[in-house]
Amino acid sequence: MKVKLKSGKQYSLKNIGRDELDDMIDFMDINPDTGMPSKPNKSMTFWIRSAVDVKDEDLMPDKMSMEERVELFNILQSKYVLGEEIASSSK
């Protein structure tokens, strides 16, 4: 599956298995007082590196604007966590 950001950049998403998805979800350390990730930038980078099939260096997270990173992270969360698609089972 490919996703396109408002900036026009396109990203191919990896086929994420259940174990990889669990690792991605577990990586997000949620602050119980705020309900927000305690390390949001680190979480976004981990999710992007885990879920996006990047072959072009210009599409790597360190080459993305903060707005692009947030937009892509929100797309990934919608896809993998909010049930838009069920993760494939890993073997």
N, C-alpha and C positions, 0 to 999 in steps of 0.2 A: 504494500500500500504506500502511496505517496501522499505527502501533505505539502501544501503551499502556504507560506506565510504572507502576510500583507506586504512585506518588502519584495515579494516575488521569488524569494529563495525557495527551492523545493528540496524536500528530504524524503528518502526512502526509509520506511520503518522496517526493523527486523521482525522476524517471526519469534515472538517471546514465549517461552515455555513457562509452565507453572512455577518451576523452581526459580527461574530468573526473575519472574514477576514478584515472587515472594521476597527475593533479595532486594529488589528495587523498593518495595513497600517498606520493608524492615529498615532500610537505610535512612528513611525519613524519621528523625528523632523529633517527635511532637512535644512541644512545651505544653504541659497540662494547664498552665494558667492562661495562655493565649490561644491554644488550639492550633498554633502555627508551627511550622518547622523551626527548630532552634538554629539550624544552619541552612537557611534557604538557598544560598548560592551554591553550596557544596551539593545539596540535594538535587538542584536543577542540573548541574554539570554531570552528576552520576547518572541521572535518568536519561539525559541526552546521549551520553556515551554508551549507555546500556541498550537503548532502544532504537537509535538511529544508525543506519548503515551508511557511514560516511566514507566516500572514496576520494572526495575533493577536499584538499586542505583548507580551501576558503570557506567550507561549510562547517568546520570544526567549531566547538563551543567558544574557544578563545578568540575566534574571528567574528563572533556574533555580537550584535549590540544587546544590551540588557533587555530592551523591548522584545527583540527576536527570541532571546532565551526564555523569557516569561511566556510569550505566546506559544512557543513550541512545547514548553513544559505543561502548559494548560491543555494543549491538544493531547499530549501523551497521557496525562491524568484522565482526561475524558475517555480516551480510547481504552486504557488498560484497567482503570480503577472503577469508573462509573458504569461499567457494564456495556459500553457500546459494542465491544467485541470480547469474547471469552478467550483467554489465553490458551494456546495449544498445550496439550499435556506433554510433559517431557518424559523421556525414556531413561 
